[in-house]
Amino acid sequence: MVIILIITTGKQWEQAKKMGAYRGDTLDTEGFIHCSTPRQVIGVANSLFKAQRGLVLLCIESDRVKAEIRYEGTKEHYPHIYGPLNIDAVTKVVDFEPNQDGRFHLPKDIDVIG
């Protein structure tokens, strides 16, 4: 089992649960949902989401995802989900708030080995 993560807003996650699938901001515009591994997520958070509040981390068991997952990138390979994310693949949702300096740190209950 490989765990991948999505950074999203609590509001988007609530909407996804009502709709039965998560589409994120990029599925319709880029053709896939951006994800990260536990080792990558803090770098992504600090470069793209610095000081943003109201975020959550969706913890996903990759073998439960119905859509295709591809690891892509030039320097580092990031997981991308090519289709809507089925809600039952999300095994945990963790509040993801920055520190006072606006930077993120990995929540204690996220395993970096995944």
Steps between C-alpha positions, in 0.01 A plus 500: 500500500636840396362816659474814289374838617290784365500850647156655470261723689256365755224655289606311186516175697148551636373564145677188374335284765158629390582433133657158564834588337780755535599693186724770645589820317696339217318192372289702254777743401809274496348154470625368833501563876833605650617284792814458708675227690546557874863600431393761241196657663673755725702643212184531293307657789769756577545602136135504386287542814716710736289663777171366361251386760208260488699225328483125549716211388319214332685175571436259215575130464619488141383141444141611572502777236287402200654754259850458358791635708817607318823620661622788286740791507837609375713519814272323743210265426169604653188281502221625273149352499349494149132512586274577794618368834252254648421601858551150643872519409543775762587327827573805715444875489738711710469873577798671338568846639820704473703613799509868601774561243270373222701183440375143521637198683399140458223405742607238754251241377632498140758228432791625290585148386177471297 
